[in-house]
Amino acid sequence: MKKWRCQVCGYVHDGDTPPENCPKCGAPQEKFAEIPEAESSLITRSRITNQLQMEFYSLLERIKEVAEMGVEDALDPACVSLFNQALKSATELQQSIKAEIAVHISKGKWG
Ligand SMILES: [Zn+2]
């Protein structure tokens, strides 16, 4: 599918023609420029990856919740240690995901 970018705000529209007005900034149709095929397929590809990254991020959020419950439960030191380790790893992975997504945005691999 063709993609169009608002030259005013960067909003990306999927469709055969650009929208009447930009849904984000209200700019008229003529402010939209068609995104070249190579960049367009990169955007499509990146959407999938970015979606997976976000799904992964929310799963890690769930892991942190469970780990925190485990820490509070505090049955014995070995358990607490394991839950703390999970908490630390999940937090580090989340920070890595945020950094990766930031790179995608800065390189224009997001739209
Ligand atoms: Zn716009």
Backbone and ligand atoms as CSV (ligand in chain L), in Angstrom:
chain,resi,resn,atom,element,x,y,z
A,1,MET,N,N,0.835,-1.206,0.000
A,1,MET,CA,C,0.000,0.000,0.000
A,1,MET,C,C,0.873,1.260,0.000
A,2,LYS,N,N,0.398,2.280,-0.664
A,2,LYS,CA,C,1.141,3.552,-0.701
A,2,LYS,C,C,1.116,4.224,0.672
A,3,LYS,N,N,2.136,4.990,0.913
A,3,LYS,CA,C,2.205,5.755,2.158
A,3,LYS,C,C,2.508,7.207,1.836
A,4,TRP,N,N,1.921,8.075,2.628
A,4,TRP,CA,C,2.077,9.519,2.423
A,4,TRP,C,C,2.505,10.161,3.730
A,5,ARG,N,N,3.399,11.121,3.637
A,5,ARG,CA,C,3.842,11.805,4.853
A,5,ARG,C,C,3.460,13.276,4.806
A,6,CYS,N,N,2.889,13.721,5.927
A,6,CYS,CA,C,2.576,15.147,6.069
A,6,CYS,C,C,3.900,15.905,6.193
A,7,GLN,N,N,4.110,16.873,5.300
A,7,GLN,CA,C,5.361,17.635,5.297
A,7,GLN,C,C,5.414,18.648,6.445
A,8,VAL,N,N,4.270,18.840,7.089
A,8,VAL,CA,C,4.232,19.799,8.197
A,8,VAL,C,C,4.616,19.114,9.519
A,9,CYS,N,N,3.987,17.953,9.801
A,9,CYS,CA,C,4.194,17.346,11.128
A,9,CYS,C,C,4.793,15.934,11.089
A,10,GLY,N,N,4.900,15.331,9.890
A,10,GLY,CA,C,5.506,13.999,9.803
A,10,GLY,C,C,4.525,12.843,9.920
A,11,TYR,N,N,3.238,13.137,10.075
A,11,TYR,CA,C,2.221,12.082,10.171
A,11,TYR,C,C,2.250,11.204,8.914
A,12,VAL,N,N,2.176,9.870,9.106
A,12,VAL,CA,C,2.190,8.946,7.967
A,12,VAL,C,C,0.792,8.370,7.746
A,13,HIS,N,N,0.315,8.478,6.509
A,13,HIS,CA,C,-1.010,7.970,6.130
A,13,HIS,C,C,-0.851,6.810,5.154
A,14,ASP,N,N,-1.588,5.718,5.390
A,14,ASP,CA,C,-1.595,4.579,4.485
A,14,ASP,C,C,-2.811,4.682,3.582
A,15,GLY,N,N,-2.620,4.603,2.265
A,15,GLY,CA,C,-3.760,4.634,1.357
A,15,GLY,C,C,-3.335,5.004,-0.054
A,16,ASP,N,N,-4.275,4.844,-1.012
A,16,ASP,CA,C,-3.965,5.158,-2.404
A,16,ASP,C,C,-3.806,6.660,-2.619
A,17,THR,N,N,-4.534,7.421,-1.791
A,17,THR,CA,C,-4.444,8.878,-1.885
A,17,THR,C,C,-4.233,9.455,-0.491
A,18,PRO,N,N,-3.660,10.650,-0.408
A,18,PRO,CA,C,-3.503,11.272,0.913
A,18,PRO,C,C,-4.857,11.700,1.488
A,19,PRO,N,N,-4.974,11.867,2.787
A,19,PRO,CA,C,-6.254,12.289,3.377
A,19,PRO,C,C,-6.570,13.751,3.035
A,20,GLU,N,N,-7.848,14.131,3.159
A,20,GLU,CA,C,-8.280,15.515,2.886
A,20,GLU,C,C,-7.476,16.510,3.722
A,21,ASN,N,N,-7.372,16.157,4.993
A,21,ASN,CA,C,-6.600,16.981,5.923
A,21,ASN,C,C,-5.800,16.054,6.826
A,22,CYS,N,N,-4.671,16.535,7.291
A,22,CYS,CA,C,-3.856,15.737,8.197
A,22,CYS,C,C,-4.611,15.541,9.511
A,23,PRO,N,N,-4.810,14.281,9.962
A,23,PRO,CA,C,-5.530,14.039,11.220
A,23,PRO,C,C,-4.803,14.625,12.432
A,24,LYS,N,N,-3.496,14.817,12.289
A,24,LYS,CA,C,-2.726,15.316,13.438
A,24,LYS,C,C,-2.681,16.836,13.486
A,25,CYS,N,N,-2.292,17.474,12.381
A,25,CYS,CA,C,-2.090,18.930,12.419
A,25,CYS,C,C,-3.078,19.711,11.572
A,26,GLY,N,N,-3.923,18.999,10.803
A,26,GLY,CA,C,-4.945,19.683,10.020
A,26,GLY,C,C,-4.461,20.257,8.694
A,27,ALA,N,N,-3.197,20.032,8.341
A,27,ALA,CA,C,-2.670,20.546,7.066
A,27,ALA,C,C,-3.463,19.972,5.894
A,28,PRO,N,N,-3.634,20.753,4.810
A,28,PRO,CA,C,-4.405,20.261,3.652
A,28,PRO,C,C,-3.685,19.153,2.882
A,29,GLN,N,N,-4.479,18.449,2.056
A,29,GLN,CA,C,-4.002,17.298,1.279
A,29,GLN,C,C,-2.693,17.559,0.515
A,30,GLU,N,N,-2.572,18.756,-0.055
A,30,GLU,CA,C,-1.386,19.040,-0.887
A,30,GLU,C,C,-0.082,19.122,-0.088
A,31,LYS,N,N,-0.208,19.116,1.239
A,31,LYS,CA,C,1.007,19.102,2.077
A,31,LYS,C,C,1.572,17.685,2.226
A,32,PHE,N,N,0.819,16.689,1.725
A,32,PHE,CA,C,1.290,15.303,1.807
A,32,PHE,C,C,2.145,14.933,0.604
A,33,ALA,N,N,3.251,14.249,0.862
A,33,ALA,CA,C,4.122,13.762,-0.216
A,33,ALA,C,C,4.197,12.249,-0.123
A,34,GLU,N,N,4.184,11.587,-1.285
A,34,GLU,CA,C,4.262,10.132,-1.281
A,34,GLU,C,C,5.653,9.689,-0.809
A,35,ILE,N,N,5.653,8.678,0.054
A,35,ILE,CA,C,6.920,8.138,0.550
A,35,ILE,C,C,7.453,7.143,-0.472
A,36,PRO,N,N,8.735,7.264,-0.863
A,36,PRO,CA,C,9.287,6.339,-1.855
A,36,PRO,C,C,9.175,4.879,-1.404
A,37,GLU,N,N,9.044,3.974,-2.381
A,37,GLU,CA,C,8.805,2.553,-2.122
A,37,GLU,C,C,9.795,1.937,-1.112
A,38,ALA,N,N,11.077,2.210,-1.277
A,38,ALA,CA,C,12.089,1.615,-0.397
A,38,ALA,C,C,11.846,2.011,1.063
A,39,GLU,N,N,11.582,3.292,1.271
A,39,GLU,CA,C,11.340,3.772,2.635
A,39,GLU,C,C,10.016,3.244,3.164
A,40,SER,N,N,9.031,3.163,2.256
A,40,SER,CA,C,7.714,2.667,2.623
A,40,SER,C,C,7.764,1.222,3.127
A,41,SER,N,N,8.539,0.377,2.445
A,41,SER,CA,C,8.608,-1.029,2.889
A,41,SER,C,C,9.416,-1.150,4.179
A,42,LEU,N,N,10.375,-0.254,4.375
A,42,LEU,CA,C,11.126,-0.233,5.632
A,42,LEU,C,C,10.195,0.136,6.796
A,43,ILE,N,N,9.303,1.069,6.548
A,43,ILE,CA,C,8.339,1.470,7.578
A,43,ILE,C,C,7.428,0.288,7.930
A,44,THR,N,N,6.932,-0.403,6.898
A,44,THR,CA,C,6.054,-1.558,7.122
A,44,THR,C,C,6.775,-2.619,7.952
A,45,ARG,N,N,8.001,-2.895,7.572
A,45,ARG,CA,C,8.825,-3.880,8.278
A,45,ARG,C,C,9.065,-3.452,9.731
A,46,SER,N,N,9.370,-2.180,9.917
A,46,SER,CA,C,9.673,-1.662,11.256
A,46,SER,C,C,8.464,-1.648,12.167
A,47,ARG,N,N,7.283,-1.453,11.577
A,47,ARG,CA,C,6.065,-1.458,12.398
A,47,ARG,C,C,5.931,-2.791,13.125
A,48,ILE,N,N,6.230,-3.880,12.403
A,48,ILE,CA,C,6.130,-5.213,13.000
A,48,ILE,C,C,7.132,-5.351,14.143
A,49,THR,N,N,8.378,-4.973,13.872
A,49,THR,CA,C,9.422,-5.067,14.901
A,49,THR,C,C,9.083,-4.201,16.108
A,50,ASN,N,N,8.652,-2.984,15.850
A,50,ASN,CA,C,8.323,-2.081,16.951
A,50,ASN,C,C,7.166,-2.625,17.783
A,51,GLN,N,N,6.216,-3.248,17.105
A,51,GLN,CA,C,5.077,-3.844,17.799
A,51,GLN,C,C,5.552,-4.991,18.699
A,52,LEU,N,N,6.467,-5.801,18.174
A,52,LEU,CA,C,7.016,-6.906,18.972
A,52,LEU,C,C,7.774,-6.366,20.182
A,53,GLN,N,N,8.536,-5.308,19.954
A,53,GLN,CA,C,9.289,-4.692,21.067
A,53,GLN,C,C,8.332,-4.214,22.159
A,54,MET,N,N,7.228,-3.627,21.755
A,54,MET,CA,C,6.279,-3.100,22.735
A,54,MET,C,C,5.555,-4.223,23.480
A,55,GLU,N,N,5.258,-5.307,22.732
A,55,GLU,CA,C,4.647,-6.481,23.347
A,55,GLU,C,C,5.600,-7.067,24.390
A,56,PHE,N,N,6.851,-7.183,24.026
A,56,PHE,CA,C,7.900,-7.679,24.904
A,56,PHE,C,C,8.000,-6.792,26.153
A,57,TYR,N,N,7.941,-5.483,25.935
A,57,TYR,CA,C,8.021,-4.530,27.039
A,57,TYR,C,C,6.898,-4.768,28.048
A,58,SER,N,N,5.677,-4.984,27.563
A,58,SER,CA,C,4.561,-5.165,28.498
A,58,SER,C,C,4.623,-6.528,29.197
A,59,LEU,N,N,5.171,-7.522,28.528
A,59,LEU,CA,C,5.372,-8.814,29.205
A,59,LEU,C,C,6.382,-8.659,30.344
A,60,LEU,N,N,7.408,-7.865,30.102
A,60,LEU,CA,C,8.415,-7.625,31.137
A,60,LEU,C,C,7.801,-6.873,32.326
A,61,GLU,N,N,6.846,-5.992,31.999
A,61,GLU,CA,C,6.141,-5.265,33.059
A,61,GLU,C,C,5.418,-6.275,33.971
A,62,ARG,N,N,4.814,-7.278,33.355
A,62,ARG,CA,C,4.108,-8.334,34.096
A,62,ARG,C,C,5.110,-9.152,34.935
A,63,ILE,N,N,6.266,-9.454,34.360
A,63,ILE,CA,C,7.307,-10.181,35.091
A,63,ILE,C,C,7.715,-9.379,36.334
A,64,LYS,N,N,7.859,-8.069,36.177
A,64,LYS,CA,C,8.229,-7.216,37.318
A,64,LYS,C,C,7.167,-7.261,38.420
A,65,GLU,N,N,5.903,-7.238,38.021
A,65,GLU,CA,C,4.807,-7.307,39.000
A,65,GLU,C,C,4.893,-8.606,39.817
A,66,VAL,N,N,5.067,-9.718,39.091
A,66,VAL,CA,C,5.139,-11.022,39.751
A,66,VAL,C,C,6.372,-11.087,40.652
A,67,ALA,N,N,7.501,-10.583,40.154
A,67,ALA,CA,C,8.734,-10.596,40.939
A,67,ALA,C,C,8.571,-9.766,42.222
A,68,GLU,N,N,7.895,-8.617,42.098
A,68,GLU,CA,C,7.663,-7.776,43.281
A,68,GLU,C,C,6.796,-8.499,44.311
A,69,MET,N,N,5.803,-9.224,43.820
A,69,MET,CA,C,4.959,-10.010,44.739
A,69,MET,C,C,5.815,-11.066,45.431
A,70,GLY,N,N,6.718,-11.671,44.685
A,70,GLY,CA,C,7.620,-12.680,45.234
A,70,GLY,C,C,8.533,-12.104,46.301
A,71,VAL,N,N,9.023,-10.900,46.051
A,71,VAL,CA,C,9.896,-10.229,47.031
A,71,VAL,C,C,9.110,-9.950,48.308
A,72,GLU,N,N,7.873,-9.462,48.150
A,72,GLU,CA,C,7.032,-9.171,49.327
A,72,GLU,C,C,6.681,-10.447,50.093
A,73,ASP,N,N,6.432,-11.506,49.342
A,73,ASP,CA,C,6.069,-12.782,49.942
A,73,ASP,C,C,7.203,-13.286,50.839
A,74,ALA,N,N,8.453,-13.092,50.380
A,74,ALA,CA,C,9.657,-13.350,51.164
A,74,ALA,C,C,9.654,-14.661,51.944
A,75,LEU,N,N,9.437,-15.773,51.234
A,75,LEU,CA,C,9.444,-17.075,51.902
A,75,LEU,C,C,10.830,-17.401,52.469
A,76,ASP,N,N,11.837,-17.322,51.651
A,76,ASP,CA,C,13.204,-17.547,52.130
A,76,ASP,C,C,14.193,-16.755,51.277
A,77,PRO,N,N,15.418,-16.580,51.759
A,77,PRO,CA,C,16.394,-15.731,51.049
A,77,PRO,C,C,16.651,-16.148,49.602
A,78,ALA,N,N,16.660,-17.444,49.318
A,78,ALA,CA,C,16.919,-17.904,47.950
A,78,ALA,C,C,15.815,-17.449,46.995
A,79,CYS,N,N,14.567,-17.546,47.462
A,79,CYS,CA,C,13.434,-17.080,46.654
A,79,CYS,C,C,13.525,-15.569,46.408
A,80,VAL,N,N,13.773,-14.832,47.474
A,80,VAL,CA,C,13.853,-13.369,47.356
A,80,VAL,C,C,14.958,-12.986,46.380
A,81,SER,N,N,16.071,-13.690,46.469
A,81,SER,CA,C,17.197,-13.424,45.579
A,81,SER,C,C,16.814,-13.657,44.114
A,82,LEU,N,N,16.102,-14.755,43.862
A,82,LEU,CA,C,15.666,-15.058,42.508
A,82,LEU,C,C,14.704,-13.988,41.982
A,83,PHE,N,N,13.756,-13.583,42.829
A,83,PHE,CA,C,12.791,-12.553,42.402
A,83,PHE,C,C,13.493,-11.215,42.158
A,84,ASN,N,N,14.464,-10.885,43.006
A,84,ASN,CA,C,15.213,-9.645,42.804
A,84,ASN,C,C,16.004,-9.671,41.507
A,85,GLN,N,N,16.546,-10.844,41.205
A,85,GLN,CA,C,17.291,-11.006,39.954
A,85,GLN,C,C,16.374,-10.807,38.747
A,86,ALA,N,N,15.178,-11.393,38.833
A,86,ALA,CA,C,14.192,-11.250,37.756
A,86,ALA,C,C,13.799,-9.776,37.583
A,87,LEU,N,N,13.628,-9.103,38.710
A,87,LEU,CA,C,13.254,-7.692,38.709
A,87,LEU,C,C,14.336,-6.857,38.013
A,88,LYS,N,N,15.578,-7.134,38.359
A,88,LYS,CA,C,16.718,-6.399,37.791
A,88,LYS,C,C,16.842,-6.675,36.286
A,89,SER,N,N,16.769,-7.937,35.900
A,89,SER,CA,C,16.896,-8.296,34.482
A,89,SER,C,C,15.769,-7.699,33.649
A,90,ALA,N,N,14.555,-7.792,34.158
A,90,ALA,CA,C,13.399,-7.260,33.429
A,90,ALA,C,C,13.535,-5.749,33.252
A,91,THR,N,N,13.982,-5.076,34.302
A,91,THR,CA,C,14.162,-3.619,34.226
A,91,THR,C,C,15.233,-3.267,33.187
A,92,GLU,N,N,16.338,-3.998,33.199
A,92,GLU,CA,C,17.414,-3.733,32.230
A,92,GLU,C,C,16.950,-3.986,30.797
A,93,LEU,N,N,16.203,-5.064,30.589
A,93,LEU,CA,C,15.677,-5.354,29.250
A,93,LEU,C,C,14.726,-4.244,28.789
A,94,GLN,N,N,13.903,-3.768,29.711
A,94,GLN,CA,C,12.979,-2.685,29.351
A,94,GLN,C,C,13.753,-1.434,28.926
A,95,GLN,N,N,14.822,-1.121,29.664
A,95,GLN,CA,C,15.618,0.059,29.308
A,95,GLN,C,C,16.262,-0.130,27.934
A,96,SER,N,N,16.700,-1.359,27.644
A,96,SER,CA,C,17.298,-1.648,26.340
A,96,SER,C,C,16.266,-1.490,25.224
A,97,ILE,N,N,15.051,-1.947,25.477
A,97,ILE,CA,C,13.978,-1.814,24.483
A,97,ILE,C,C,13.703,-0.339,24.207
A,98,LYS,N,N,13.639,0.463,25.280
A,98,LYS,CA,C,13.378,1.895,25.098
A,98,LYS,C,C,14.478,2.537,24.251
A,99,ALA,N,N,15.725,2.150,24.528
A,99,ALA,CA,C,16.851,2.702,23.758
A,99,ALA,C,C,16.752,2.289,22.294
A,100,GLU,N,N,16.389,1.041,22.046
A,100,GLU,CA,C,16.273,0.531,20.679
A,100,GLU,C,C,15.160,1.249,19.916
A,101,ILE,N,N,14.021,1.424,20.573
A,101,ILE,CA,C,12.900,2.113,19.920
A,101,ILE,C,C,13.283,3.567,19.621
A,102,ALA,N,N,14.019,4.191,20.542
A,102,ALA,CA,C,14.474,5.571,20.322
A,102,ALA,C,C,15.357,5.651,19.078
A,103,VAL,N,N,16.190,4.624,18.858
A,103,VAL,CA,C,17.046,4.578,17.668
A,103,VAL,C,C,16.175,4.462,16.410
A,104,HIS,N,N,15.165,3.610,16.477
A,104,HIS,CA,C,14.258,3.459,15.328
A,104,HIS,C,C,13.605,4.791,14.976
A,105,ILE,N,N,13.170,5.500,16.003
A,105,ILE,CA,C,12.493,6.790,15.751
A,105,ILE,C,C,13.487,7.779,15.136
A,106,SER,N,N,14.697,7.850,15.698
A,106,SER,CA,C,15.666,8.833,15.211
A,106,SER,C,C,16.137,8.517,13.784
A,107,LYS,N,N,16.110,7.249,13.399
A,107,LYS,CA,C,16.511,6.875,12.039
A,107,LYS,C,C,15.329,6.880,11.071
A,108,GLY,N,N,14.170,7.291,11.575
A,108,GLY,CA,C,12.992,7.353,10.711
A,108,GLY,C,C,12.377,5.997,10.430
A,109,LYS,N,N,12.789,4.970,11.183
A,109,LYS,CA,C,12.206,3.631,11.006
A,109,LYS,C,C,10.940,3.506,11.814
A,110,TRP,N,N,10.089,4.452,11.693
A,110,TRP,CA,C,8.840,4.447,12.436
A,110,TRP,C,C,7.885,5.334,11.668
A,111,GLY,N,N,6.698,4.833,11.397
A,111,GLY,CA,C,5.738,5.692,10.706
A,111,GLY,C,C,4.412,5.019,10.578
L,1,ZN,ZN,ZN,0.337,16.999,9.713
